[in-house]
Amino acid sequence: MKFFIDTANLADIREAQEMGVLDGVTTNPSLMAKEGITGKDNVMRHYKQICDIVEGDVSAEVISVKYEEMIKEGDELAELDENIVVKIPMTADGVKAIKYFSEKGIRTNCTLIFSAGQALVAAKAGASFVSPFVGRLDDISTDGMALIEQIVTIFTNYGITTEVLAASVRHPMHIIQCAEIGADVMTAPLSVIKALLNHPLTDSGLAKFLADHEKANLPVKQ
């Protein structure tokens, strides 16, 4: 399973890259705004900076909602770097845009997926990735992981090559569950990825090893 980091923070992206676990980056207008990145030129420059750090895919989201405007904006994003994946919302105009980009050989990530039907339509239109939002479904007392499993099953049944990208991942168990189900990709903040490193027995075991080493290497009294 690929690990993407869901952020526009360059320091977090560099840290994940240095850890050796980073396969790509996902962003959205909210994450850009969180980093204070405003204005088209600044946003485009920031996407390029991300691409210069990361060797894998970088999902860059259009902010337009009309087909013609999505096409114009998506073409501009795709020209930034070969690693750019144009992120398109799950709407009727968005599905048309996915078909357009697919025919041009431009990869797409269909975002804001909340049902298997939406995922199937996006895949048929040629989406490279579909992004079901696990955490947001959990927020409304719906099983987000059940949706991931359903989409994975459908895509496996028909040999659909669109990758299932689990988004809105909130905690380490989401990551483990995605891996068990067979999601192709998961995207999460750096804090969630780093939480996989933690276990109290690891901490206590390391503390004991170091304490035993210190005792065994005390200076000999003359």
C-alpha positions in Angstrom: 0.0 0.0 0.0 1.3 3.4 -0.9 1.6 6.1 1.7 0.6 9.6 0.6 0.8 12.6 3.0 -2.2 14.9 3.1 -0.8 18.3 3.5 0.6 21.4 1.9 3.2 21.9 4.6 6.7 21.7 3.0 8.4 20.8 6.3 6.1 17.9 6.9 6.6 16.7 3.3 10.4 16.8 3.7 10.2 14.9 7.0 8.1 12.2 5.5 10.4 12.0 2.5 13.5 11.7 4.8 11.8 8.9 6.7 11.7 6.9 3.5 7.9 6.2 3.7 6.6 8.8 1.2 5.0 7.7 -2.1 3.1 10.9 -2.9 1.2 14.0 -1.7 -2.4 15.0 -1.7 -3.5 18.6 -1.2 -6.7 20.6 -1.4 -7.7 24.3 -1.2 -8.3 24.0 2.6 -4.8 22.7 3.1 -3.3 25.5 1.0 -5.3 28.1 2.9 -4.1 26.6 6.2 -0.5 27.3 5.1 -1.4 30.8 4.1 -0.9 30.1 0.4 -3.2 32.5 -1.5 -3.4 33.8 -5.1 -3.0 31.7 -8.2 0.7 32.4 -8.8 1.6 31.5 -5.2 -0.5 28.3 -5.3 1.1 27.2 -8.6 4.6 28.0 -7.2 3.8 26.0 -4.1 2.7 23.0 -6.1 6.0 23.1 -8.0 7.9 23.3 -4.7 6.1 20.1 -3.5 6.9 18.3 -6.8 10.6 19.2 -6.3 10.6 17.4 -3.0 8.6 14.4 -3.8 9.4 11.7 -6.3 5.9 10.3 -6.5 2.4 11.6 -7.4 1.2 15.1 -6.3 -2.6 15.6 -6.4 -3.3 19.2 -7.2 -7.0 20.2 -6.9 -9.0 22.4 -9.2 -11.1 25.0 -7.6 -13.5 25.5 -10.6 -16.8 23.7 -10.6 -17.8 24.2 -14.3 -16.5 21.8 -17.0 -14.8 24.4 -19.2 -13.1 26.1 -16.3 -12.0 22.7 -14.8 -10.4 21.9 -18.2 -8.5 25.1 -18.3 -7.3 24.9 -14.8 -6.4 21.2 -14.9 -4.4 21.7 -18.1 -2.4 24.4 -16.4 -1.8 22.2 -13.3 -0.7 19.3 -15.5 1.9 21.5 -17.2 3.6 22.2 -13.9 5.3 18.9 -13.5 5.0 15.3 -14.8 4.1 14.1 -11.3 1.0 16.3 -11.0 -2.3 14.4 -10.8 -5.3 16.7 -11.4 -7.7 16.4 -8.5 -11.4 16.7 -9.7 -14.6 16.7 -7.5 -17.3 14.1 -7.9 -19.8 16.1 -9.9 -21.4 15.6 -13.3 -19.0 18.3 -14.8 -16.2 16.7 -12.9 -16.8 13.3 -14.5 -16.9 14.9 -17.9 -13.5 16.5 -17.1 -12.1 13.2 -16.0 -13.0 11.7 -19.4 -11.4 14.7 -21.1 -8.1 14.4 -19.1 -8.1 10.6 -19.5 -8.2 10.9 -23.3 -5.3 13.4 -23.1 -3.2 11.1 -21.0 -3.4 13.3 -17.9 -3.9 11.4 -14.7 -6.8 12.4 -12.3 -7.9 11.8 -8.8 -11.6 12.0 -8.2 -12.2 13.4 -4.8 -15.2 13.7 -2.4 -16.3 10.1 -3.0 -18.8 8.9 -0.5 -20.5 5.9 -2.3 -19.4 2.9 -4.3 -21.6 4.2 -7.2 -19.6 7.4 -7.3 -16.4 5.5 -7.4 -17.6 3.2 -10.2 -18.7 6.1 -12.3 -15.4 7.9 -11.8 -13.4 4.8 -12.7 -15.5 4.2 -15.9 -14.8 7.8 -16.9 -11.0 7.0 -16.6 -10.0 8.3 -13.2 -6.5 7.2 -12.1 -7.5 7.4 -8.5 -10.8 7.5 -6.5 -10.7 9.1 -3.1 -13.4 7.8 -0.7 -13.4 9.9 2.6 -13.2 7.4 5.5 -13.2 9.8 8.4 -16.0 12.0 7.2 -18.2 9.0 6.8 -17.3 7.9 10.4 -18.3 11.4 11.5 -21.9 10.8 10.5 -22.0 7.3 12.1 -21.4 5.5 8.8 -18.6 2.8 8.4 -16.0 4.4 6.2 -14.0 1.3 6.0 -17.0 -0.7 4.7 -17.0 1.7 1.7 -13.3 1.1 1.1 -13.9 -2.7 1.1 -16.9 -2.4 -1.2 -15.0 -0.4 -3.8 -12.0 -2.7 -3.6 -14.3 -5.7 -4.1 -16.0 -4.1 -7.1 -12.8 -3.0 -8.8 -11.3 -6.5 -8.2 -14.4 -8.2 -9.7 -14.0 -6.4 -13.0 -10.2 -5.8 -13.2 -10.6 -2.1 -12.9 -7.2 -0.5 -12.7 -8.3 2.8 -11.0 -6.5 2.9 -7.7 -8.5 3.2 -4.5 -7.0 6.0 -2.4 -8.4 6.1 1.1 -8.7 9.7 2.2 -9.7 11.5 5.4 -7.6 8.9 7.4 -7.7 10.0 11.0 -5.7 7.5 13.1 -3.3 4.6 12.8 -5.9 1.9 12.9 -7.5 3.4 9.8 -4.1 2.8 8.1 -3.9 -0.8 9.3 -7.5 -1.5 8.2 -6.9 0.0 4.8 -3.9 -2.3 4.4 -6.0 -5.3 5.5 -8.8 -4.5 3.1 -6.4 -3.9 0.1 -6.6 -0.2 -0.6 -4.0 0.8 -3.1 -3.1 4.1 -1.3 -3.9 5.8 1.9 -3.3 9.5 2.6 -3.0 11.0 6.1 -1.3 13.8 8.0 2.2 13.2 9.1 1.1 12.9 12.7 -1.0 9.9 11.8 1.8 8.2 9.9 4.3 8.8 12.7 1.8 7.4 15.2 2.5 4.0 13.6 5.9 4.1 15.2 4.6 4.2 18.7 4.2 1.3 21.1 4.6 1.4 24.9 6.5 -2.0 24.9 9.0 -0.5 22.4 9.6 2.4 24.7 9.9 0.3 27.8 12.1 -2.3 26.1 14.5 0.4 24.8 14.6 2.0 28.2 15.6 -1.4 29.8 18.2 -2.1 27.1 19.8 1.3 27.7 19.7 1.0 31.5 21.2 -2.5 31.4 24.0 -1.2 29.1 24.7 1.7 31.5 24.9 -0.7 34.5 27.3 -3.1 32.6 29.5 -0.3 31.6 29.9 1.6 34.9 33.6 2.5 35.7 35.4 0.0 37.8 36.3 1.4 41.2 40.0 1.1 42.0 
